[in-house]
Amino acid sequence: MSGERGGWSELLSGRNGLRSLALAGGVAVHAINVYMVTTILPSAVRDIGGLEYYAWNMTLFVAASIFGSAITPRLLAGAGPQRGLLAAIAIFAAGSAMCAVAPSMPWMLAGRSVQGLGGGLLLGLSYSCVRLLFEERLWSRAMVLVSSMWGVATLAGPAIGGVFAQMGYWRGAFWAMLPISVGLAALVVTQVAASGYGERSRQPVPLGKIAALVFTVLLVSMGSLSPSWGVNALTVAAGIVISVAIGRADRDAGRRLLPEGSYVPGSALASLYACIAFLSIGVCTEIYIPYFLQEIHGQSPLLAGYWMVLMSAGWTAGSFMSSGRPRQLADRFMAVGPWLSAAGLVVLGVLMPLGSGGVMIWAMVLPLFAVGVGVGLCWPNMLTRIFKAAPKGQENIASAAITTLQLYAIALGSSMAGLVANLAGLAEPGGEQGARQAAFALFMVFALAPAAAGMVSKGARRAPGS
């Protein structure tokens, strides 16, 4: 009921309501930017060039976000909630301005990296400040409110990006982030106190291992620029070797990335984290959907942007369908979900290169939605089981590892998407023919990721359920 102790009315009214708006706004700014940039990117590439660097816009943004989210505990302990949030907003706004004036793709990528750092800090701080700004009875609803901003972003991001792209002024989308950032900063200044949130303890962060993870992503990204299969294979192999070495180092480390048991082959934790990584990689194909729809099917930036978020909408729908279900039904969802996602990608690989507009556009609605639904059917149950399977006393490590691993998988997946698309002919021969070749190769290759999740999900289903 709205009037119960710890209810929605208490969270959304008075001072609590403004604080909720400040934290939800931090996530919203980051999330809206993700979908906005994906929508305007085809227009930006046509203006300033750099098609071969297309995927780098997401790769560098997410890689920088990994660093931002990782250093959140240190920033919060050293600066406090208010100054920490203001620093994050300032960094994000600076990156937005850099992108808005970018004369070339390298400048744009630098701006996206700065944006990613600020966005990662905003994400981490918005979630971490829930327990500092609200009483414990409000934590659960506050977390739901903050998380729901990703759903808002699927509507607002393509709208902002699509409108500016259709006006022929894609830079305006980045400029629009500045007044939003100023408004958010004003909320933080007036509603979040600079101190008085209790004792601060400095959290140990395995920055060396996180830096190594980011290096593997950049290595694969640099390899994607080469037309040589040999160079591509070498950089991927090197990335795998470095990732394995990081895992070996983390297995017995004092400052861990993943909780104990995560590196035991076939264990529940190992299977759960592997499924999360593979499913996250599979949806990285969405970054190219607006480009394919505009180049192959002649669609407007606005419509192409909304077709892209069908994956995210499916993810949300699948999550609502599967959360809180009995153990037996949850196991079935976890078994079927990855294969549904893989099937959706295969169908897209067949349909996207065919025809031009018309009926073909509408035929892709179902497979796009199915890719996301397949992930959503697994996601809530896997997260819950990670919390329950984690060794006692390592629940916080297990929770933080979800965000780190998901961001790493998205960054690596974006790098791999650029590699596959470029090898398939996105930039050479380029144009409509290159887009058709890249679409077929990208969706078919990336269908292997959720299929891999389906093959290892048996261990995940053995984990303790809710």
N, C-alpha and C positions, 0 to 999 in steps of 0.2 A: 504494500500500500504506500501511497506517496507520503503519508504522514508518519510512517513508522520511523523508529530510531535508526539512523543511518540510511534513511531512504533517499530517493532521488530529489525530493523537495529540499532536503537539507543540503545536499551537494550542490544544487543548481541555484540556490537563492543566496542573496546577500553577498558577503565577502567571499564565501566559499564558491559562489557562482562565478565571480570574477577571477578567482584563482584557477578554477577549472578551465575557464576560457583561456587563460594564459598558458597553461600546460597543454591543453588540447591544440592551441594555436601553434605551439612549437612543433608538434608532430604534423599538423596540417600543412604548415609552410614547407616542410621537407617533402611530404608525400605529394602535395599538389605540384611541386617543382618536378618530381620524377615524371609524372604523366604529361605535364605541360611541355617539357623539353622533348620527350619522345614524339609528341605531336608536331612540334615546329621544326624538328631536326631535318626532315627532307627539304624544307624551304631554306633553312640555313645553309645546307650543303650546296644547293643550287646557287646561292648567292656568293659564298666565300670559298667554295670548293672543299676538298678533303674527304671525298667519298670513301677512300680506303681507310680513313680513320673513323668511320661512322660509329662502330661499336665502342671505340675508345671513350666516347662521351659518357657512356654508362660505366665502362670499366674503371676509369679514373675516378669518377664520382663515387662509386661504391667502395673502391679501394681506399679512398680518403675517408669515407664514412667509417670504415673498419677502425682506422686510427682514432677518429673522433669518439666513437662509442667506447673504445678501449681506455682512453685517458679520462673519461667522464668521472670515475671515482676520485682521481687525483685532483681534477679541477674543482669538483664539488667540495672536497676536503680543504683545499687551499684557498678558494675564493668565496665559497658559500653559494647558496642558490641564486641570489639576485645577480651578483657580479658574474657568476658562471653563465647564466642564461643570457645576460647582456653581451658577454664576450662571444658566445655562440652566434647570436643574432648579427653582431657586427661582422663577424667572419663570413657568414652566409650572405649578407648584403653586399660585402665587398666582392665576393665571387660573382654575384648576380650582375653587378655593375661591369665587371671585367668581361662577362659574356655579352652584355648589351652593346659594348663598343668594339667587340672583337673584329679586327680587319681580316683575320685569317684563322684557319682551323687550329694551328698550334696555340694561338692566343685564347681561342675558345676553350681548348682542353685545359689550359692553365686555370682559367676561370672556373671550369667545372670541378677541378681538383679542390680549389678553395671553397667552392660551394659545398662539395662533399664533406670536407672537414667540418665546416659549420653545421651542416645538416646532421652529421653523425653525432656531434656534440648536443644538438637540440634534441635528437631522439633519445639519447642516453639520459640527459638531464630531465627531460619531461617525464620519463618513467620513474627515475630515481627520486624526483622531488615529490611524488605522490605521498610517500610515507613521511615526508618532512612538513608538508603543508596541510595535511588533513589528519584528523583523528582516525584511529585504526578501523573504527566501524564503517568509515567511508572508503577505505582503500579499494575494496573489490569493485564498487561502482565507478570510482575514479579511474581505475585501470581500464574498465570497459569503455568509458567515455573517451579516454585518450586513444585507445586502440581503434575506436570506431572512425577516427579521422581518416584512416586509409580508405574507408568506404566513401567518405565525402570527397576525397581526392580523385576517385575514379570518375566523378561527375564534374568537379570543378576544373581539374587539370586539363583535360582535353578541350573544355569549353574556352578557357583562357587562351591556351595555345592555338586552338583552331580559329578563333575569331581574329587574333593578330596575324596568323599565317594567311588567312583569306583576304585580309586587308593589305597584304603585301609588305607587312612591317613586323617580321618575326622578332626583331629586337625589342619591340614594345612589351612582349611577354616577360622578358627579363626585367625591364624597367618597372613593370607592374609589381614585382616582388619587393621593391624598395619602400613604397608607402605601406605595404602590408607589414614589412619588417619594422618600420617606425611605429606603427600602431601596436604591434606585439611588444616592442620595447617599452612603450608607455604603460601597457598593462603590467609588465614585470616590475617597473619602477614603483608603481603605485600600489601593487597588490602583494608583491613578494618582498618580505623584509630581508635586509642585508645580512642579518645575523640572528642569533637567538633560537637556533634549531637544535640545540643540544651539542653533545660532544662530537668532534670530528676525528675520525681515524683514517690515516692514510692507507689506502688499499694497494697491496702489491699487484703490479700489472706485468705480465710476461711480454714486455714490449719487443724484446729481441725476436721472439718467435712470431709475433704478429708482423713485425717488419719483414721477416723471411717469407711469410705467407704472401704479403703484398708483393714482394719481389718476384715470386713465382708467377703471379698474375701479370705483372708488367713484362716478364720474360716471354710469356706466351703471346702477349699483345704485340711485342716488337717482332716476334717471329711471323705474325700474321701479315706483316707488310711485305714479306718476301714472296716472290712468285715461285720459289723453289720448294718442291715437296720435301726435299732433303732438309732444308733449313727449318721448315715447319715441324717436321718430325723430331728434329734435334731439340728444338725449344720445348716441345711438349714433353719429350722424354726427360729433359733436364728439370722441368717443372715437377714431374712425377717423382724423380729422385729426391729433389729438395723437400717435397711434401712428406715423403716417407721418412727422411732424416729428421724433419721437425717432429713427426709423430714419435719416433724413437727417443728423441731428446725429451719430449713432453711426458713420456710414459713413467719416468721415475723422477720427474722434476719436483721441486718444492713449489714453484709457481706454475700451476697447471693451466692449460687451455681447456682440456676435457677432464672429467672426473675419472677416478680409478675404474678400471674395467672397460673403458671405452676402446682400448686397443686389443682386446682379447677377441680373436676371430670367432664369429658365430655367437658372441654374447648378445644379450638383449640391448645393452647400451650401444655396442658397436653397430648393430643392425639398425637401431633407431636413428642414430646420427648419420649413418650411410644413406638411409631412406630420405632424410631431410635434405642432405646434400644433393642427391640425384634428382629429387623432385624440384628443388630450387633451380637446378641447372636447366631442366626441361622447359620452364616457363620463360627463360631468357630469350627465347625466340620472339617474344612480343615486341622487342625493341625495333625489329625490322618490319613489323606488320604495317605501320603507316606508310613506310617507303614503298613496300610492295603494292599496296592498294592504290597509291597515287601513281606509281610508275607503270604498273601493269594494267590496272583497271580504271585509271583516270578519275579516281575519286577525289573529293575535296579534302583538304586537311582536317576539317571538323569531323566529317563522317569517318575518315580513316582513323582519327584519334579515338572515336567512340567504339569502332570495331575492335581496336586494340585492347580496350579495357574489358572486353567480353571475357577474357581469361581471368581477370581479377574478379569480375562479378561472379563467374562460375566458382572460383575459389571460395568466395564469401558464402555462396549458396550451399556448396558442399560442406563447409564448416558448420553451418546451422543444421544441416541435415544429420550430421554425424555426431555432434557434440552431445554428451550426456546420455548416449545410448547404452543398452545392456552390453555386457562383455561379448557375448556371442555375435551380436549384430555389428559391434565395433570391429571385431576381428574380420568379419566379411567385408566391411567397408575398406579396411586396410589391405585386404587381399585383392580386391577388385579395383580400387582407386588408381594405382599406378598403371595398370593395363588400360584403363579407360583413357587416361591422359596420353599414353603412348599411341593408342588408336586414333585419338583426335589429331595428334601431330602428323601421323601417316596420311590421314585423309586430307589435311591441309597441304601436305607435300604434293598430293595429286591435284587438288582443286586450285590452289593459288596460281600455278603457272598457266592454267587453262583459260581460254576465253578472255573477255574484256568487259567488265561491268555487268549490268543486267542481272539475270537470274543467278549467275555465278557468285555474285557478291552475297546474296541471301543464302546461298547454299553453304557458305562458310560460317554462318552464325552458329550452327549447332556444333561443329567440331571445335571452334574457338572456345565456346562455352564448356564443352566436354573436357578440354585440357585442364581448365581451372577446377571444374567439379571433381575430377579425379584426384587432384592435390588436396582439395578441401575435405574429401571423404576421409583422408588419412590424418590430416594435420592436427586437429584438436586432440585426438586420441594418442598420437605419437608424443605430443608435448606433455600430456598428463603422465604418460608412462615413463618418460625420461625423469620427471620429478620423483616418481615412485621407485624407479630402478636405481637411482643415484645412491652411492654409499652414504651412510649417515654422516652428517656434518659437511657433506660436499654438495648439498642442494643448491647453494648459491653459485658454485662453479658450474654445475649442470645447467642452471638457468641462463647464466651469462654465455655459456658455450653455444646455446641455440642461436642467439643473435650473431655471435662471431662467425659461426659455421655457415649460417644462412647468407650473411653478407659476403663471406669468402666464396661460397659456391656461386652466388650471383655474379661477383666480379670475374671469377674464373670462367663461368659460363658465357658471360658477355665477350670475354677475350676469345674463347673458342668459337663463338658465333661469328666474330669478325674474321677469324682464320678460315672457317668453312666458307663463308660468303665470298671472301676475296678469292680463294682458290677456285670457287665455282664460276667466277666471272663477273662479280658485282661491279668492279671498277674497270675490268678489261675482259670482254668487250664493252661492258657497261650498258647503259640505256635499258630499254625494255627487254632485250634479249638477255643481257646480263642479269637483270632482276629475275627473270623466269628461271634461269639456270640456278641462281643463288637460292631462290625460294624452294625449289625441289630438293636441292642438296641439304639446305639448312634444316628443314622440317624432318626429312628422312633420317639424317644423322642424329638429330637431337631427340628423336623418338626412342633412341637407345637408352637415354638417361632414365626416364620413368620406367622403362622395361627393366633396367638394372635394379631399380627400387623394388619392382614387383618380385624379382628373383631373390632379393635378400630380406623381404618383408616377413618371412617365416620366423626369423629370430626376433623381429620387432613384436610379432603377435604373441610371443612367449613372455613378454615383459608383463609385470604386474599391471592390471588395469584398474580403472576407477570403479 
